[in-house]
Amino acid sequence: MVPPEPLIFPPDGNPESLPGGPAVYMIWPKGGEPYLGRTNILRRRLKRLFEKWNLAAQAERIEYWPAPSKLEQWLVSYSLARRHFPDSYSRVLKLPKPPYVKLALHNEFPRTYVTARFSGAKAVFYGPFPTRAAADQFEARALELFQLRRCQDDLRPEPGHPGCIYGEMRMCLRPCQEAVTAGEYASEAGRVREFLSTRGANLLESAAAARDRSSGNLDFEEAQRQHARHGQIESIVKLGGDLARDVTTLHGVAVTPSNEPLHVVLWFLRGGCWLGGRPFSVAPGLAEPLDKRLRGVVEELEMPKPSLPLRQDHLALLAKWYFSSWRDGEWLTIDDWGQVPYRKLVNAISRTASGKSRQMQLELG
């Protein structure tokens, strides 16, 4: 993401002339590093800083970027921090990293664990989750469906290995005791990977098919068991919420207010990576229908190839906005990039534009 061109405010200017809306700003002192900040009321914030720091004498220049939504404030702040503080932007932003459930595939005997750090090319990261407790709960419940190991040891399998309680309860294939081969254990790990990659769709389809087959054979006891299993899988998937999935398949679009009248801003996320903001007009009387113009916008978007650290940063920005109490605008998850739900997107755009219009009426009246 490339930060937009800033507006410049001279230190000897009158802060009363500044706009009063939300913005990102940078104060460049005559010596030392610049100061990066965000505010909901730019005029009030800089008036206080002028009084507290005597900016008229100490600042070389002040740059600011109007940002009408919280998401835009964070995305612009991130772009500026990466540009001006390449070695310390995480410290400058104070951006928390959300937790994920990681399936580590580099080990001969893969296992899952909760982490807030992306590392290792051979891994599946499922998330983000709002809290560590939510990630822990999802991991524990999801492992009830499989016989993957829970231990954290680097296994050296041998028949005399003491094992653990999960093996005794038949909740683990006991690779430590050579109860299965490495290939058989890898097959179980593959089932876990498919579960995470499809958000449980593979197990849901299997349970539904087994339920219908048993019902057709008048084996109602087995049908009831498969029905209960189907409900269990559904409840586990729902624990992750709307966002949690294999991060390489996390697509969506945030619709936020714009400073331009009769406009919104579309922030597309593809493969866990933000593609930048695109202003979108909702003015009546345009030649092309709204949904046709949306299709044109989506068709122009390219699949990004982010590094692990960049994808982690972008998903942290999404989580910061999505899980916050101050979230503004609308979020629409796109389960399949080839089948964007345009009708839902049109409705989200209409609601955001209407909300912005009402807000402007209140401010003026």
Contacts in CASP RR format, 6 or more apart in sequence:
PFRMAT RR
TARGET T0000
AUTHOR 0000-0000-0000
METHOD contacts of the structure
MODEL  1
MVPPEPLIFPPDGNPESLPGGPAVYMIWPKGGEPYLGRTNILRRRLKRLF
EKWNLAAQAERIEYWPAPSKLEQWLVSYSLARRHFPDSYSRVLKLPKPPY
VKLALHNEFPRTYVTARFSGAKAVFYGPFPTRAAADQFEARALELFQLRR
CQDDLRPEPGHPGCIYGEMRMCLRPCQEAVTAGEYASEAGRVREFLSTRG
ANLLESAAAARDRSSGNLDFEEAQRQHARHGQIESIVKLGGDLARDVTTL
HGVAVTPSNEPLHVVLWFLRGGCWLGGRPFSVAPGLAEPLDKRLRGVVEE
LEMPKPSLPLRQDHLALLAKWYFSSWRDGEWLTIDDWGQVPYRKLVNAIS
RTASGKSRQMQLELG
1 75 0 8 1.000
1 78 0 8 1.000
1 79 0 8 1.000
1 274 0 8 1.000
1 276 0 8 1.000
2 79 0 8 1.000
3 65 0 8 1.000
3 76 0 8 1.000
3 79 0 8 1.000
3 80 0 8 1.000
3 83 0 8 1.000
4 65 0 8 1.000
4 76 0 8 1.000
6 26 0 8 1.000
6 63 0 8 1.000
6 64 0 8 1.000
6 65 0 8 1.000
7 63 0 8 1.000
7 64 0 8 1.000
7 65 0 8 1.000
7 66 0 8 1.000
8 61 0 8 1.000
8 62 0 8 1.000
8 63 0 8 1.000
9 18 0 8 1.000
9 46 0 8 1.000
9 61 0 8 1.000
9 62 0 8 1.000
9 63 0 8 1.000
9 64 0 8 1.000
10 61 0 8 1.000
10 62 0 8 1.000
11 55 0 8 1.000
11 56 0 8 1.000
11 57 0 8 1.000
11 58 0 8 1.000
11 59 0 8 1.000
11 60 0 8 1.000
11 61 0 8 1.000
11 62 0 8 1.000
12 56 0 8 1.000
13 56 0 8 1.000
15 43 0 8 1.000
15 46 0 8 1.000
15 47 0 8 1.000
15 50 0 8 1.000
16 43 0 8 1.000
16 47 0 8 1.000
18 42 0 8 1.000
18 43 0 8 1.000
18 46 0 8 1.000
18 64 0 8 1.000
19 42 0 8 1.000
19 43 0 8 1.000
19 66 0 8 1.000
20 41 0 8 1.000
20 42 0 8 1.000
20 43 0 8 1.000
20 44 0 8 1.000
21 40 0 8 1.000
21 41 0 8 1.000
21 42 0 8 1.000
21 43 0 8 1.000
21 66 0 8 1.000
21 68 0 8 1.000
22 38 0 8 1.000
22 39 0 8 1.000
22 40 0 8 1.000
22 41 0 8 1.000
22 42 0 8 1.000
22 66 0 8 1.000
22 67 0 8 1.000
22 68 0 8 1.000
22 69 0 8 1.000
22 70 0 8 1.000
22 73 0 8 1.000
23 38 0 8 1.000
23 39 0 8 1.000
23 42 0 8 1.000
23 64 0 8 1.000
23 65 0 8 1.000
23 66 0 8 1.000
23 67 0 8 1.000
23 73 0 8 1.000
24 36 0 8 1.000
24 37 0 8 1.000
24 38 0 8 1.000
24 64 0 8 1.000
24 65 0 8 1.000
24 67 0 8 1.000
24 73 0 8 1.000
24 76 0 8 1.000
24 77 0 8 1.000
24 80 0 8 1.000
25 36 0 8 1.000
25 37 0 8 1.000
25 38 0 8 1.000
25 39 0 8 1.000
25 42 0 8 1.000
25 45 0 8 1.000
25 46 0 8 1.000
25 62 0 8 1.000
25 63 0 8 1.000
25 64 0 8 1.000
25 65 0 8 1.000
26 34 0 8 1.000
26 35 0 8 1.000
26 36 0 8 1.000
26 37 0 8 1.000
26 62 0 8 1.000
26 63 0 8 1.000
26 64 0 8 1.000
26 80 0 8 1.000
26 84 0 8 1.000
27 34 0 8 1.000
27 35 0 8 1.000
27 49 0 8 1.000
27 55 0 8 1.000
27 59 0 8 1.000
27 62 0 8 1.000
28 34 0 8 1.000
28 59 0 8 1.000
28 60 0 8 1.000
28 61 0 8 1.000
28 62 0 8 1.000
28 63 0 8 1.000
29 35 0 8 1.000
29 58 0 8 1.000
29 59 0 8 1.000
29 60 0 8 1.000
30 58 0 8 1.000
30 59 0 8 1.000
30 60 0 8 1.000
31 60 0 8 1.000
33 85 0 8 1.000
34 84 0 8 1.000
36 77 0 8 1.000
36 80 0 8 1.000
36 81 0 8 1.000
36 84 0 8 1.000
36 85 0 8 1.000
36 92 0 8 1.000
37 77 0 8 1.000
38 67 0 8 1.000
38 73 0 8 1.000
38 74 0 8 1.000
38 77 0 8 1.000
39 45 0 8 1.000
42 64 0 8 1.000
42 66 0 8 1.000
46 55 0 8 1.000
46 62 0 8 1.000
49 55 0 8 1.000
50 56 0 8 1.000
53 59 0 8 1.000
55 62 0 8 1.000
65 76 0 8 1.000
66 259 0 8 1.000
67 73 0 8 1.000
67 76 0 8 1.000
68 256 0 8 1.000
68 257 0 8 1.000
68 258 0 8 1.000
68 259 0 8 1.000
68 265 0 8 1.000
68 356 0 8 1.000
69 256 0 8 1.000
69 257 0 8 1.000
69 265 0 8 1.000
69 328 0 8 1.000
69 329 0 8 1.000
70 321 0 8 1.000
70 324 0 8 1.000
70 326 0 8 1.000
70 327 0 8 1.000
70 328 0 8 1.000
71 254 0 8 1.000
71 256 0 8 1.000
71 267 0 8 1.000
71 317 0 8 1.000
71 321 0 8 1.000
71 328 0 8 1.000
71 329 0 8 1.000
72 256 0 8 1.000
72 265 0 8 1.000
72 267 0 8 1.000
72 277 0 8 1.000
74 95 0 8 1.000
74 317 0 8 1.000
74 320 0 8 1.000
74 321 0 8 1.000
75 267 0 8 1.000
75 274 0 8 1.000
75 276 0 8 1.000
75 277 0 8 1.000
75 317 0 8 1.000
77 93 0 8 1.000
78 89 0 8 1.000
78 93 0 8 1.000
78 95 0 8 1.000
78 313 0 8 1.000
78 317 0 8 1.000
81 89 0 8 1.000
81 92 0 8 1.000
81 93 0 8 1.000
82 89 0 8 1.000
85 91 0 8 1.000
85 92 0 8 1.000
95 313 0 8 1.000
95 316 0 8 1.000
95 317 0 8 1.000
95 320 0 8 1.000
96 316 0 8 1.000
96 320 0 8 1.000
97 116 0 8 1.000
97 117 0 8 1.000
97 312 0 8 1.000
97 316 0 8 1.000
98 116 0 8 1.000
98 127 0 8 1.000
98 128 0 8 1.000
98 129 0 8 1.000
98 130 0 8 1.000
98 315 0 8 1.000
98 316 0 8 1.000
98 319 0 8 1.000
98 323 0 8 1.000
99 114 0 8 1.000
99 115 0 8 1.000
99 116 0 8 1.000
99 127 0 8 1.000
99 128 0 8 1.000
99 129 0 8 1.000
99 131 0 8 1.000
99 132 0 8 1.000
99 134 0 8 1.000
99 135 0 8 1.000
100 114 0 8 1.000
100 115 0 8 1.000
100 116 0 8 1.000
100 118 0 8 1.000
100 125 0 8 1.000
100 126 0 8 1.000
100 127 0 8 1.000
100 128 0 8 1.000
100 129 0 8 1.000
100 135 0 8 1.000
100 247 0 8 1.000
101 112 0 8 1.000
101 113 0 8 1.000
101 114 0 8 1.000
101 125 0 8 1.000
101 126 0 8 1.000
101 127 0 8 1.000
101 129 0 8 1.000
101 135 0 8 1.000
101 138 0 8 1.000
101 139 0 8 1.000
101 142 0 8 1.000
101 196 0 8 1.000
102 112 0 8 1.000
102 113 0 8 1.000
102 114 0 8 1.000
102 115 0 8 1.000
102 123 0 8 1.000
102 124 0 8 1.000
102 125 0 8 1.000
102 126 0 8 1.000
103 110 0 8 1.000
103 111 0 8 1.000
103 112 0 8 1.000
103 123 0 8 1.000
103 124 0 8 1.000
103 126 0 8 1.000
103 189 0 8 1.000
103 192 0 8 1.000
103 193 0 8 1.000
103 196 0 8 1.000
104 110 0 8 1.000
104 111 0 8 1.000
104 112 0 8 1.000
104 113 0 8 1.000
104 120 0 8 1.000
104 122 0 8 1.000
104 123 0 8 1.000
105 122 0 8 1.000
105 123 0 8 1.000
105 124 0 8 1.000
105 189 0 8 1.000
105 193 0 8 1.000
106 120 0 8 1.000
106 122 0 8 1.000
106 123 0 8 1.000
107 154 0 8 1.000
108 155 0 8 1.000
108 182 0 8 1.000
109 149 0 8 1.000
109 155 0 8 1.000
109 175 0 8 1.000
109 182 0 8 1.000
109 185 0 8 1.000
109 189 0 8 1.000
110 148 0 8 1.000
110 186 0 8 1.000
110 189 0 8 1.000
110 192 0 8 1.000
111 148 0 8 1.000
111 149 0 8 1.000
111 150 0 8 1.000
111 151 0 8 1.000
111 152 0 8 1.000
112 139 0 8 1.000
112 142 0 8 1.000
112 143 0 8 1.000
112 148 0 8 1.000
112 192 0 8 1.000
113 139 0 8 1.000
113 152 0 8 1.000
114 132 0 8 1.000
114 135 0 8 1.000
114 136 0 8 1.000
114 139 0 8 1.000
116 132 0 8 1.000
117 312 0 8 1.000
118 125 0 8 1.000
118 308 0 8 1.000
118 309 0 8 1.000
118 311 0 8 1.000
118 312 0 8 1.000
119 308 0 8 1.000
120 308 0 8 1.000
121 308 0 8 1.000
124 193 0 8 1.000
124 196 0 8 1.000
124 197 0 8 1.000
124 246 0 8 1.000
125 246 0 8 1.000
125 247 0 8 1.000
126 138 0 8 1.000
126 196 0 8 1.000
126 244 0 8 1.000
126 245 0 8 1.000
126 246 0 8 1.000
126 247 0 8 1.000
127 135 0 8 1.000
127 240 0 8 1.000
127 243 0 8 1.000
127 244 0 8 1.000
127 245 0 8 1.000
127 247 0 8 1.000
127 250 0 8 1.000
127 315 0 8 1.000
128 243 0 8 1.000
128 244 0 8 1.000
128 247 0 8 1.000
128 315 0 8 1.000
128 316 0 8 1.000
128 318 0 8 1.000
128 319 0 8 1.000
129 135 0 8 1.000
129 138 0 8 1.000
129 240 0 8 1.000
129 244 0 8 1.000
130 319 0 8 1.000
130 323 0 8 1.000
134 239 0 8 1.000
134 240 0 8 1.000
137 239 0 8 1.000
138 236 0 8 1.000
138 239 0 8 1.000
138 240 0 8 1.000
138 244 0 8 1.000
141 235 0 8 1.000
141 236 0 8 1.000
141 239 0 8 1.000
142 192 0 8 1.000
142 195 0 8 1.000
142 236 0 8 1.000
143 150 0 8 1.000
143 171 0 8 1.000
144 171 0 8 1.000
144 232 0 8 1.000
144 236 0 8 1.000
145 195 0 8 1.000
145 203 0 8 1.000
145 232 0 8 1.000
145 233 0 8 1.000
145 236 0 8 1.000
146 188 0 8 1.000
146 191 0 8 1.000
146 192 0 8 1.000
146 195 0 8 1.000
147 170 0 8 1.000
147 171 0 8 1.000
147 172 0 8 1.000
147 173 0 8 1.000
147 188 0 8 1.000
148 172 0 8 1.000
148 173 0 8 1.000
148 188 0 8 1.000
148 189 0 8 1.000
148 192 0 8 1.000
149 155 0 8 1.000
149 166 0 8 1.000
149 172 0 8 1.000
149 173 0 8 1.000
149 175 0 8 1.000
149 176 0 8 1.000
150 164 0 8 1.000
150 166 0 8 1.000
150 171 0 8 1.000
150 172 0 8 1.000
151 164 0 8 1.000
151 166 0 8 1.000
151 176 0 8 1.000
153 176 0 8 1.000
155 175 0 8 1.000
155 176 0 8 1.000
157 175 0 8 1.000
157 176 0 8 1.000
157 177 0 8 1.000
157 178 0 8 1.000
158 176 0 8 1.000
158 177 0 8 1.000
158 178 0 8 1.000
159 177 0 8 1.000
159 178 0 8 1.000
160 177 0 8 1.000
161 176 0 8 1.000
161 177 0 8 1.000
161 178 0 8 1.000
163 174 0 8 1.000
163 176 0 8 1.000
163 177 0 8 1.000
164 172 0 8 1.000
164 176 0 8 1.000
166 172 0 8 1.000
167 174 0 8 1.000
173 179 0 8 1.000
173 180 0 8 1.000
173 184 0 8 1.000
173 185 0 8 1.000
173 188 0 8 1.000
174 180 0 8 1.000
175 182 0 8 1.000
175 185 0 8 1.000
191 202 0 8 1.000
194 202 0 8 1.000
195 202 0 8 1.000
195 203 0 8 1.000
196 245 0 8 1.000
196 246 0 8 1.000
197 246 0 8 1.000
197 249 0 8 1.000
199 237 0 8 1.000
199 244 0 8 1.000
199 245 0 8 1.000
200 233 0 8 1.000
200 237 0 8 1.000
203 233 0 8 1.000
204 230 0 8 1.000
204 233 0 8 1.000
204 234 0 8 1.000
204 237 0 8 1.000
207 226 0 8 1.000
207 227 0 8 1.000
207 229 0 8 1.000
207 230 0 8 1.000
207 231 0 8 1.000
207 233 0 8 1.000
208 226 0 8 1.000
208 230 0 8 1.000
210 222 0 8 1.000
210 226 0 8 1.000
211 223 0 8 1.000
211 226 0 8 1.000
211 227 0 8 1.000
211 230 0 8 1.000
212 223 0 8 1.000
214 220 0 8 1.000
214 222 0 8 1.000
214 223 0 8 1.000
214 226 0 8 1.000
215 223 0 8 1.000
216 223 0 8 1.000
242 331 0 8 1.000
242 333 0 8 1.000
243 250 0 8 1.000
243 318 0 8 1.000
243 319 0 8 1.000
243 322 0 8 1.000
243 333 0 8 1.000
247 271 0 8 1.000
247 272 0 8 1.000
247 311 0 8 1.000
247 315 0 8 1.000
248 271 0 8 1.000
248 272 0 8 1.000
249 271 0 8 1.000
250 269 0 8 1.000
250 271 0 8 1.000
250 272 0 8 1.000
250 315 0 8 1.000
251 269 0 8 1.000
251 270 0 8 1.000
251 271 0 8 1.000
251 272 0 8 1.000
251 333 0 8 1.000
251 334 0 8 1.000
251 335 0 8 1.000
251 337 0 8 1.000
252 268 0 8 1.000
252 269 0 8 1.000
252 270 0 8 1.000
252 331 0 8 1.000
252 332 0 8 1.000
252 333 0 8 1.000
252 334 0 8 1.000
253 266 0 8 1.000
253 267 0 8 1.000
253 268 0 8 1.000
253 269 0 8 1.000
253 331 0 8 1.000
253 332 0 8 1.000
253 334 0 8 1.000
253 345 0 8 1.000
254 266 0 8 1.000
254 267 0 8 1.000
254 269 0 8 1.000
254 321 0 8 1.000
254 329 0 8 1.000
254 330 0 8 1.000
254 331 0 8 1.000
254 332 0 8 1.000
255 264 0 8 1.000
255 265 0 8 1.000
255 266 0 8 1.000
255 267 0 8 1.000
255 329 0 8 1.000
255 330 0 8 1.000
255 331 0 8 1.000
255 332 0 8 1.000
255 345 0 8 1.000
255 348 0 8 1.000
255 349 0 8 1.000
255 352 0 8 1.000
256 264 0 8 1.000
256 265 0 8 1.000
256 267 0 8 1.000
256 328 0 8 1.000
256 329 0 8 1.000
256 352 0 8 1.000
257 264 0 8 1.000
257 265 0 8 1.000
257 328 0 8 1.000
257 329 0 8 1.000
257 352 0 8 1.000
257 355 0 8 1.000
257 356 0 8 1.000
257 359 0 8 1.000
258 264 0 8 1.000
258 265 0 8 1.000
258 279 0 8 1.000
258 356 0 8 1.000
260 279 0 8 1.000
262 281 0 8 1.000
262 282 0 8 1.000
262 283 0 8 1.000
262 353 0 8 1.000
263 279 0 8 1.000
263 280 0 8 1.000
263 281 0 8 1.000
263 282 0 8 1.000
263 283 0 8 1.000
263 353 0 8 1.000
264 279 0 8 1.000
264 280 0 8 1.000
264 282 0 8 1.000
264 349 0 8 1.000
264 352 0 8 1.000
264 353 0 8 1.000
264 356 0 8 1.000
265 277 0 8 1.000
265 278 0 8 1.000
265 279 0 8 1.000
265 280 0 8 1.000
266 277 0 8 1.000
266 278 0 8 1.000
266 279 0 8 1.000
266 280 0 8 1.000
266 297 0 8 1.000
266 349 0 8 1.000
267 274 0 8 1.000
267 275 0 8 1.000
267 276 0 8 1.000
267 277 0 8 1.000
267 278 0 8 1.000
268 274 0 8 1.000
268 275 0 8 1.000
268 276 0 8 1.000
268 277 0 8 1.000
268 278 0 8 1.000
268 298 0 8 1.000
268 301 0 8 1.000
269 275 0 8 1.000
269 314 0 8 1.000
269 318 0 8 1.000
270 301 0 8 1.000
270 303 0 8 1.000
270 304 0 8 1.000
270 337 0 8 1.000
271 303 0 8 1.000
271 304 0 8 1.000
271 306 0 8 1.000
271 311 0 8 1.000
272 306 0 8 1.000
272 311 0 8 1.000
272 314 0 8 1.000
272 315 0 8 1.000
272 318 0 8 1.000
273 304 0 8 1.000
273 306 0 8 1.000
273 310 0 8 1.000
273 311 0 8 1.000
273 314 0 8 1.000
274 314 0 8 1.000
274 317 0 8 1.000
274 318 0 8 1.000
275 301 0 8 1.000
275 302 0 8 1.000
275 304 0 8 1.000
278 297 0 8 1.000
280 293 0 8 1.000
280 294 0 8 1.000
280 297 0 8 1.000
280 349 0 8 1.000
282 290 0 8 1.000
282 349 0 8 1.000
282 350 0 8 1.000
282 353 0 8 1.000
286 293 0 8 1.000
290 346 0 8 1.000
290 349 0 8 1.000
291 342 0 8 1.000
291 343 0 8 1.000
291 346 0 8 1.000
294 340 0 8 1.000
294 342 0 8 1.000
294 345 0 8 1.000
294 346 0 8 1.000
295 340 0 8 1.000
295 342 0 8 1.000
298 340 0 8 1.000
306 314 0 8 1.000
321 327 0 8 1.000
322 331 0 8 1.000
329 352 0 8 1.000
330 348 0 8 1.000
330 351 0 8 1.000
330 352 0 8 1.000
332 341 0 8 1.000
332 344 0 8 1.000
332 345 0 8 1.000
332 348 0 8 1.000
334 340 0 8 1.000
334 341 0 8 1.000
END
